[in-house]
Amino acid sequence: MVIGIWLTAASSTVELPGIDIGRLLLQSNSSVAKRRKQCRRGLMRPRTQGPCKKVWSARGCAREICRAFKAAELIPGLSALRYGPSSLAANPMQGGGFVMINRRKWTVLTATASFATAIFCIATHATLHATSHRTSHAIASSGGRAAGASGYHVSKTIPVGGEGFWDYITVDSEARRVYVSHGTHVVVLDADTQAVVGDIPDTQGVHGIAIASDAGRGFVSNGRANNITMFDVKTLKTLGTIPAGTNPDAIIFDAATKRVFAMNGRSGDITAINAADGKVAGTIPVGGKLEFAAADGKGTLYVNVEDKSELVHIDAGKLTVLHRWPLAPCTEPSGLAIDTKTRRLFVGCDNKMMAIVNADTGKIVTTVPTGEGTDANGFDPATSFAFSSNGEGTLTVVHEDSADKFTVVENVPTKKSARTMALDLKTHNIFLPAADFDPPPAGEKRPKMKPDSFVVLMLTR
């Protein structure tokens, strides 16, 4: 802004043959050089410290350079330099520059362009310093990890400890709680303080948690017990168990039908439950290994079928299958999220890609690369960011530029094993469970989790 003001103030320029005005202004006099160093030193130090405390900003540096120029004897035979109206302007108020005064006569030189160059250098220096300062602050706040293009970075590691594996994690943005599946129980965190505030016990082989806020109920899918735990969201007390299919895995709440849907991974069907009373409304036969699901808010669901690499469209009211859509080139889909406004689905695929699908036609709009080992996806309507949490230790951030254009913003470093995620729609924070592992014992394929290494990462912008 300072540069623009000085440029518009210039009306003409008088050139002195053989003299590089810019070089003279910035380099030829030791007094000027000294002032420049003081000014720059002021930029690199806090505003309240040192002799340059008044020239912290680019505007302050402009004033400081002006004083230096006025005190300098830059050209032999000229005794002073001052800023004033140019005598070449028709109206003195319309033009200005540096006026060099001869001992014998007045010589006018409008050097605003060169001065603007000097200001540009200082302003650029100030901007780079400010950017560097912000970056340094971001690195410090994230435990040594700088924020990238999306702004997301690991800002906190929440220790949970204990034994047992995990699967999904859920955020109740309204009640400010985070539900973390953990082997045989659900750990409940405060979304704002990240403190442990409760526990839901006896959820054998827990996979997922769904919250029906209007009904004041929560539902937990228990894979080993083949049932669903219903609990009170205020007290966290268990209200009862509901029979399901074999190995209920992902579980979601559909606000349009007020029903909870549990995807049964081994029996290949979906158990529909009325959220108000916990009664089973019916079972939807689908076939295949069912993974995560998403609701469009209009009474239909979308479910990934991992072993068939297809997406199934379901009528949540009639409990019937509407469409079966192949997802090629996406293979073994797991995570799923939706933008209900643009009607776009974000499918996490095993072959290191995210497939974006038209929710009305089932057609693949495009695919974008992701990290390896994804098991969950998310979408933030406020930022138009779609996410893929990857077990390799990254979070892929994709921006929805339009309904048909998507751009990978970056792969944010997280922690190896952080394959599932949950998004807080109020704060835009992201939570990812993770742990440390030892190599698998001889004859076994699954690695052994190190004792008390279970944590939840919090990513913020």
N, C-alpha and C positions, 0 to 999 in steps of 0.2 A: 504493500500500500504506500509506503514511504517513497519507493522508487517511482511509482506512478505519479505522485504529487510533484516530485522534482522534474520529471520528464515533461509534464504538461506545463510547467512554469517557463520552459525554455522557448524562446521565439526565434533565435538565430544563433549561429556559431561563427566566430571569427578565427580562422586558422592562422597560426604562426608557422611559416615554412621552416622545416628542419627541426621542429620541436615536437617531441612526443608528449603531449599534455598529460595523458593518463599516466605515463611513466614518471613524469616529473611530479605530478600530484601525489603519487603513492610511494615513490622510492627515493627521490633525489635529495631530500633534506633529512638530516638525522633527527631533527626535532619531530618531523612528521612520523618517521619510522618509530620513534620512541612512543609517540601518542598511539600509533596503531597497535603496538605491543601492549600498551596499557589497556586499550579498549578491548582487545582480544582476551587479555587476562581477566578483565571484568566479566566477559561472557562465560568464562570457564569457572567463575567463582560465585558463591551466593551473593544475592543482591545486597545484603547488609554488610559485606566484608570488603576491605581493601579500598584503595584510592579510586577504583573504577566503579564504585557501587552505583553511581548515577548513570552509567552507560551500559547497564545490563541488556536493555532492549536494543533492537536495530535503530529505533528512533533516537535513543540516547547516544548510540554510536555516531549517528549522523551529526548530532550536535557537537560531539567531541572532535570529530574530524574537521568540522567547520572551524572550531577554535584553533586547531592545529594549523589548518591552511591559512587562517588569518594571521597567524604569528610567523609564518614561514617566509623566507626570502628565496623564492624558487628560481627567479630569472635575474641574472646580473643587471644592475641598473634599475631594478624595481624594488622599492623599499617596503611595500606592504601589500597584503591581500585581504580583501574584505568581500562579504556577500552583499549585493545590492542590485538595484534595477539596471538593466542594460541600457546604455545610451543609444543602442541601435533599434530599440523598440519604439514604435509610434507612440505608445502609451506606456510610461514607465511601470505601471501596474501590471502590464501584460507580459513582461519578460523580466528575467532576472538571471544572475550568474555571479561568478567570482570576478571582482573588479581589481585589476592590478594597477597600482598607482605609481607613476614615474616621478622621480624627484624634480624633473624639469617640466614634465607635461603629463596629462592623463592619457593612459592607454587602457582601453576597455577590452576585456576578453570574456566572452560568455562560455563557460566551461561546464555547463550543466550536464551534458551527456557523459563527460568523463567522471563527474561527481556521481552521477547515477550508477556508473559502473562500479565505483568504489562502494557505494551503498549496497549494490546488489551482492558484492562479495561478502560484506559484513552480514547482510540479512541471511544469505545462504549459510554462512558460518553459524549464525544464531539458530537457524532452523535445524541444521544438522546436529548442533549441540543439544537442542531441545529434544530431538528425536532420540539421540543417544541416551539422554537422561531418562526418557520414558522407557526405553528398551532396558536400560540397566535396572530400573525399578521393577519392571516386569520379571526380569531374570531373578532378582532377589526375592520377589513375592512368590515365585513358583518353585522355590527350592533349587535354583540353578538352571531352570528350563525357561527359555524365552518364549513368549507368545508369538505364534506365526500369523499368517494372513487372516485366519478366522478369528483370532484373538483368544481362542481356547488354549488353556494350558492346565496342567495339574497344579492346583493351588493347595490341596490338602490331602493327606493320606490318613484315613480314619481307621484306627486299629479296632478289630472285632475279636480276633482270636478264636479259640475253640476248635473243635474237631468237626469234620464233615465237609462234603463238597457243597456246591451251590449251583443254582441255575439262574432263574430270572430275578430281577429287581424291579420294584414298582414305586413310583412317587405319587402320593396323594397331595397335589398342589394346594388344594383348599384347606385340608386339615394340617398341612405342613409336617407330613410324616413320610419316611422312606422305609419300605418293607423289603428286607433282604432275606432271600431263601438261604437256608444253611443246614443242609442234611436232614435233621429231624425236627427242626423248629424254624421259626421266622423271627429274625432280629428286627426290632423297630427302632429307627433313629429319628431324632428331631431334624427336620430338613434345614433349619436355620442355624442351630448350634452344633449339629452333628453328634449330639450326645445320645447314648442308648437310653430310650425311654420306656421300653417294654419288650415283651417276648411272647410269642404264641407257640406253646409247646405241642408235642405229640403230632407233628405233621410229617409222617414217615415218608422219606423220599420226596420231599417238597420240590416242586418245580416252579410254580408261578403264584402270583397273588393278584386278585381283581378286587376293585373297590366300587361298591354301589353306594355313592354318597347319599342320595335321596332316601334310600332305604335304611341307611345307617348300618350297613352290613359289609363285611369283607369275606372273601372266599379264597381258600388255599387249595391247590391241586396237589394231592399226595400220591406220587407215582407208585410207591411200593404198596401202599394200603388200598389202592384202587378206589379212593373216595375223595370227597371234597369237605374240608373243614369250613364251617360258617362261624364267623366271630363278630362281636360288636366292635365297631370302629372307634368308639369312645373309650370303652373299658378294656378292649382287647381280649375279653373273656370269650371262650369257646361256647357257641350256642348249640352246636350239634354237628353231626357228620351226614353227608349225603352220598349215596352210592353213585358211582360213575362207571365208565368202561374200564378197559385194561390199560394201566399206566397213563392216567390223565397227566397231560404235559402243560402246554400253554393254556392260559385261561384269561378271558376278557369279559368286560361288561358292555352291553349294548344299550345305550340310553334310549333309543327309539322304541324298543320292545320291553325295556326294563327286565332284561334277562341276562343271565350269566352263561357263557358257553365254554365248556371244557373240552379241549381237543385230546382225544384218547389215542396216544401214539401207537399202541400195539393192536388194539381192537379196530382201529381205523374208522371210528365214528365220533360223533360230537354229542355230549350230554348238555341239554338245555335246561336251565334252572330258573325259576321265578325268584327274582332277588328279594321280593317282599317277604315271602314265607319259606323260602328254601326248598320248595317242592319241585320235583323233576317235571318239566313240561313236555319232554319227549327226547328222542334220540334220532340223530340224523346219520344214516349210513353214508360214508364217503368212500372208504377204501384207501389203503396205503398208509404210510407213516406220516401222520399229521404233525405239523410244526406250528409256528406262530400264526396268529390271525389278526385281522383289523376290521373295524366296523366303520361304515360310511355315514352313520347318523341318520340314515333314511330307511333303515330297516333291512339292510343287506350286509352280509359278512363276506370276507375274503380269507381263504385259508391256504397256506402252503402245504403241498404234498411232497415231502422230501424225496422219497424213493421213485416217484414218477415225474419229478421235475415239472409239476404243473400247479396252476392256481385254480382253486375251486370257488365259484361264486354261489352264495347261499342266501335264500330267503329266510330271514331270522324270524319272521312271523309265522309263515307256513311250515317252516322246518324242512325245506326241500332244497335240492341242488338245482340251481338255475343254469350254470355254465361250467365247463371244464376247459381251461385255456392252457395250452402248452407254453412253456417259458423259455424254450431254446432261443439263444445259446446259453442261457442260465441253467446251471445244473445244481441239484440238491438244495433247493431253496430252504431257508430257515427263518431269518428275521423278516419282519414285515411292518411297514408304517404307511400312513396315507395322508395326503393333502386333500381334505374334503372340499376345498374351494375349487382347485383346478382339476379335481378328480384324477389324481395321479397316485399310483401305488409305488412304494419303494421296496423292492425285494432283494434281500441279502442272499447271495449265491455262493456256493462252495468253491467255484472256480474264479475267485478273486474279482468279482464284479457285482455291481448293483444294477438290477434291471428296473427301468421305470416303465410302468404299465398303465395304459388307459383303463380306468376303472369301469367304463361303460362298454367298451368293445373287447377288452382283453388283449389288445395289440401292444406289442413292445414298442414304446416310443423311442427309446435309446438305451444303451448300456454305458456305464462309466466304470473305470477300474477302482478297486478298493484294496485294502490290505487283506491278508490271508487269515482264515479261521473265523469269519464273521458268524455271529449267532443271534444278533439282535440289531434292529434298526429303529430310528426315531425321526420325527419331523417336527420342526418348530415353525408354526405359521407366522410368528412375529418377525422372524429373521429370514424365512424361506431357506433355512438350512436343513438338509437331510443328513442323517448320520448312519454310519456303519461301525459297530464296535468289533474289533478284530483281535482274535486270540494271539496273534503274533506280537501284540503290544502297541497297536495304533488305533486311532479313531479317525476314520475317513469322513471329511466334511465336504458335502456337495451343495452347491448353491443352485436353487431353482431360478434361473434367469427369466424364464417364461414357462408356459405349460409344455413347450416342446424343446426347450433348450436348458441343458444342465451342465454345470462346470464344477470340476473337482477343485476345491479351494486348497486343501492340504491334507496330509496325514499327520495328525497330532500324536506325538509320542505319549504312550500311557504306561502299561506294564504288561509283560508277557502273561497270558492267561486271562486278561480282561476282555472277555468275549461277549458279555452281555452288558446292557446299559439301560438307564432310565433317565428321562428328561423332566426337569422341573419347569413347567410352563410359566410359572410366575417369575422365577429368577433367571431362567435359562441355564441354570447349572445342570451338569450332567454327572451321574453317579455310575461307577463301574466297579463291581466286585472283582477281586483278584487274590492270588496267593502265590507262595513260593513252593517249588516242587523239587523232590529228589528224583533221580532216574528210577524207572520202574524196576522192581525186584526181578530176579532171574525167573524166566518163564511167564512173566506177566507183561501186559501191554500198557496198562494204565500207570502213570507215574504216581508216586506217593507224596501227598501234600505234607509239607513241613509243619510240625506242631505250632499252633498259635501264630501262623503267618497270614491268616485270613484278614484282609483289609478291604476297605471301600475307598476308591479314589474319587475325589471331587474335582471336576474340571469347571473352571469359571472363565469369563471373558474379561 
